[in-house]
Amino acid sequence: MGSAGETSTFLFTSESVNEGHPDKICDQVSDAVLDACLERDPLAKVACETATKTGMVMVFGEITVKGATIDYEKVVRDTIKEIGFDDEKKGLDYKTCRVLVELHQQSPDIAQGVHENRAADDVAAGDQGIMFGYATDESPDFMPLTHSFATRLGKRLTEVRKKGICPWVRPDGKTQVTMEYRKENGHLVPLRVHTVVISTQHDDNVSNEKIRADLLEKVIKEVIPSKYLDDKTVYHLNPSGRFVIGGPEGDAGLTGRKIIIDTYGGWGAHGGGAFSGKDPTKVDRSAAYAARWVAKSIVAAGLARRCLVQLSYSIGIASPLSIFVDTYGTGTKSDQEILEIVKKNFDLRPGRIIKDLNLLRPIYKQTAAYGHFGRDPKVEPTFTWEIPKKLEF
């Protein structure tokens, strides 16, 4: 990268997948089950995994819901229908697929160590682990542009399918964006899009020429501003030549296998824990949301141009074991000073995270496709962790 203060350029790539990708089907089903539980019992304890393969979806895990009977099979079928899998030719049909349900009570050993006989603010972490949050000022949503563009391309693919703009598009698909950046004293300046890759499932009777023309004109140019595209930008549009078989027929799917897509597209860091299917007492989810909230608040306050935050927890303990801040040399104060500001402004016990971000609501299925971070809170106000906190310092 060169010596301190020297400018240099480099390439970086992020990918995304559509809501019809097998792993994303599973994330959405798991979070639909979570929402169904929270609708009936805001204090429900949920750890729901999903697996899918041709003609089959299985939900399994541990759930405690008070005073409610939930038709989990209906939740699964409704979610698959909403995604758009309504014909076996697409790889799954909500009407005819087998739905297997193996959901059992949460372990009492976990319950007594985490939330029983504790005040709401003192609810302990449901597991040990490390969680990261990241923010950068290279875009209005404080997200890496490679990730934002890849995510928005996938969302646009779904939009042109559901609105009939490109009726040949089927639900499964993947996107990938490589950008050229300049690095200036830790700050990132996006210069241009180097490469775009789109692979979308399609009807059997559409030509590759039609696919490529529509993807360029109706998807890419509708998402990526022209200032980032030039005559050197490379496009790989359905480069395999055929993608008719897709969804769970093409590949098996599992909850929690798209954790980089769910977060920052390879930027920052990741602690390894997935989000979907987990109620907010699971710090894999709630603390990762809080870490993003902290990082975004730091950048929005002008304390840094980029920021990475790490939190760590132990099962049975409420307060984080450690808090780490790295501003990549872009801070207006030292990282230690910013860490003290974080400690002064944020209570990062799980119970307070849940309270401050209002997480005991059925808001999670909408997070399970197209990213948990970078959403516009003015458009999607349930993404409370995207609203920067006004910091006192």
N, C-alpha and C positions, 0 to 999 in steps of 0.2 A: 504493500500500500504506500510505501514511501515514508519519509521521515515526518516528524510532527509538523503540522502546518502545511505540508505539501498536498496539493490536490492530485487526485488520481481517479481513474474510472475503472469500473468493474461491472460484470454481469451478475444478476441474481434472478432466481426463478421461483415462482409459487404456483401451486396447482389448486384446483377445486373440482368438485363433482356435483352433479345435479341431484335433486330430491329423488329421482328414480334409480340412482345407483344402489346396488344391493345393500351396501353398508349404511347408506343414508336412509334407506327404507327402515332398517333396523333401529337407527337412532330415532327416527320420527315415531315409530311404533312404541319404543320404550318411553319416550317423553309424552306420548298420548296417554299411555297407561298412568304415568306419573300425574298428569293433569287431571285425569278422571278420578284419581284418589284424592288429590288436593281439593277438587271441587266439593267433595263430600266430607272431607276431614282435613282442614289446613295443617294439622299436626301429624298427618300420615307419614309413616316411615316406609320408604320405597327404595328398593334396589332391583331394578327390572332389566334383564338382558333379553335380547331378541336375536334369533338366528333365522335365516331364510335360505331356501333352495327351491328349485322348480316345483311349483304347486304346493308349497308348504311354508308356513310361518310358525315359529315356536317362541313363546314368551315364557321366561323362567326366572326365578329369583325369590326375594324375600320382601313381603309387604305386610304392614300392620295398618289397617284402616278401621276406625271405630264407627260402629253403627251404620254400616253401609254394605250393600251387596252390589258388586259391579260386574256387568256383563263384559268380561275382558275380550271375549271373542268378537263381540260387536265393535269394541274399540279398535281392535286390530283390522277388521274388515273395512270399517269406515275410513281409517287412515290410508289403507291401500287404495281405496276408491278415490280419495281426494288427490292422491299423488297422480293417479291416471292409469293404474293397472286394472283394466276392465276387460281384457281379452287375453287368452292364453298365448296368442301370437306375440304379445308384447313381453312374455316371460312370466306373467303372473296375472291371475284373474281373481278379484276380491270375492266374486260370487261363488267360485268353485274350489278355491284353494283350501287345503287342510289347515286348521288352526289348532295348535297344541298349547295347552296352558298348564304350566307347572310353577305356580306361585304359592309360596308358603310363608308362615309367620316369621318375623324377624327374631333372631336369636335373643333370648332373655339375657344372656351374658353380655351382649353388646348394649342392650337397652339399659341395664343397671349401671353400666359404666359411662354412659353418654348423656342421657337425658332424664332418667327417672329421678324424682325427688330433687330436681335442680330448678332454680329460678331461671326464667327465660334468658336473661343476659348471661347466665353462667353455664348454659348448655356446652358440653365439652365437644371437642372434635370427634367425629365418628370413626376416624382412622388416623394413622400417621401418614406423613407425606410432605412433598414439596410442591408449591404452586408458584407460577410466574405470571406477571402482568407486564405488558409492553405498550408503549405509545411513542409516536413520532410525529413531528409537525410537517412531514412531507405532503400531507393531504388534509383536507378539511375535516375528515372523520378521525384524524390522528392514527391512521392505520398505514401500513406499508402499501404502496401503490401496486406492487406486483400482486399482493393478496387481494386488494380491493378489485382490481381489474379481472382477475381470474374468477373471483366470486360473482361479480356482476355479469360476466359473460355467461356463467352457468344459470344465473337467475333469468337472464334474457332468453336463453334457450328454452326454459320452461314457459316463459311468457309468450313467445311466438308459437309454441305448441298449443297452449291452452286457449289462446285467442284466435287460433286458426290462421295466423299470419304465415306460418310454415307448417301446413297440416301433415306433412310427411315426417315430421320429427316425432320420435317416440321418447318415453320418459328417461331412459338411461343416457348418461353422457358425462364427459370429462372435459376440463379446460386447463390450460397452462399458459402462463405469461412470463417471458423473460424480458427484463428491462436493463438498460444501461444506466448506471448511476455515477455521479461524481461524489467523492467523499472529501469534506472540508472540515478538518478538525473535529471529526466525530459526527458532524451533521451530514445528512444524506440529501443529495439533490438529484431527483429523477430527471434524466435527459431525454430518453426515447425508448419506445418499445422495440426490442430486438427481434423477438419471435413470439408468435401466437400459435398454440396448438389447440384444436377443438376436435374431439371425437364424439359424435352424437349417434345414438341409435336412430334408425330410420326405417320407413316402410320399404318393402321389397321392390316396389315399382318406380322408385325415383332414381334418376341418373346421378353419377358422381359430379357431373358438371353443374347440375341444378343444386346439389348439396353445397358445393363450394361457393357458387355465386350467392346463394341465400345467406350462408354463414358470413361471408364477407360484408355484404350490403345491409342485411337485416339484423345481424347480431353484432359483429365486431365494430362496424362504423357507428352503430347506435350506442355503443358503450364507451369506447376509447376515444377521447378527444383527438381531433386530427393533428394537433400540435405534437403528439407523441408518435404518430405514424409517418413514415417517410418511404422513399423508394427502395430503401435497403431492408425494411422490415420483412421478415420471413413469415410465411403463413403455411402451416401444415394442417390442412382441413380434411378430416377423415382420412388420414394418411394410410390406414390399413386397407382402404378400398372397399370394405364391406363391414357393416355393423347392424345387421338385421336382428340377430339373436342377442338379447340383452336382458337386463334385470336379473332376477335370481336364476333364470334359465342359463344365462351366460356365466355367472359367477355366484358362488355362495356369499351370503352377507352376514355380518355380525355387528352388534352394537360396539361402538368405541374404537373402531379401526381407522377413523379419519380425524385424529386429534390435532394434527398440524393444520389441516383445512379448517377445523373448528376454531382455531386460535389466530396465529399470525403468519401463516404461510412459510414457516421456516425461519423467520426473524425472531429476535429475542431468545427465548429458551422455553422448554416445556418440561414439566415435572413428571409426565408419563400417565397421569390419571385422566380418564375420559369423563365426560359430563353427563351424557344422556341416560335417562332412567334413574337418576339419583336425586333424592329430595335434598333440600338445602342444608340439612345437618351433615351431609357428606362434604367435607372441605375440599375434596377434589373439584367440586363444582363451585360452592359458595365462596371459598377463599380465592379461587382463580378469578371469579368475577370481581371480588374485592381488590385483588392485586391490579387488575386492569383499571378499576376505579381510581386507585391511588396513582398509578402511572399516568393516566390521562389527566388527572387533576394537577399533577406536577407540571406536565408540559403545557396544559391550558393556562396555568398561572404564570407562565414565562420563566419558571425556575430552571428549565432545561429544554433542549430541542428534541432530545430522545431520552427515554427512560425505561429501565428494566427494574422490576421489583420482584424479589423472591420472598415468600412466606413459608414457614415450616410449622408442622403441628405434630402432636402425639395424641393417640386415642386416650380419652379420659381426662385430657387437660384442656382447659378453655383458652388460655392465652397462647399466642404463637410462640414457639420456642426461639425463633429468630426472624428478623426482618433485614433485608439487604436491598440497597439501592445502588444502581449504576447508571450514570448519565452519559457515559461514553465520552467524557471530556467536554460535554456541551452545557454543563450547569453554570448558572450565574452565581451559585454558591457551591461550596464543597459538597461531595456526596454525604459526608458525615453530618454536615449542617442540614442538608435536605432530609436525611434520615430522622433527625430530631424533629423537624417540622412534621414529618409523617406521624411520628409517635404522639405528637401534641394534637394532631387533627383527626386521627382515625383510631377508633376502638376496633381491633381486629379479632376479637373473640367471635366465634361462630354465631352465638346468640345475638350479638350486636350487629354483625353483618346482616343476618337474616332480618332484623328489625329495621336497620337503616336503609337497606335496599328493597324492603318489602317483598321478600322472597317466598312467603307462604301462600302464593297465589298460583292458579293453574295457567302459567305463562310460558311453559317450557317447550311445547311442541313447535312453536314458531322459531325457537332458537336452533332447532335440530337440523336445519338445512340453511345454507348460505351464511354461516358464520354466527358465532355468539357475540362477536365484537365488531365495532365499526357501524352499528345500526344508528340511524338518526333518531334520537329520543323525541324530537318534535313530531315525527311521523309514527314512531313506535314507542310510546311513552313507557311501556312495561320494561324496556331495557334501561332500568334505573342506574345501572353501573356505568352507563354511557353519559350520564349527566355529571360533569366535573363539579367537585365540591369546592366552594370558595374557601381557600386556605388562609389561616391566620399565621403570619410570620413577621 
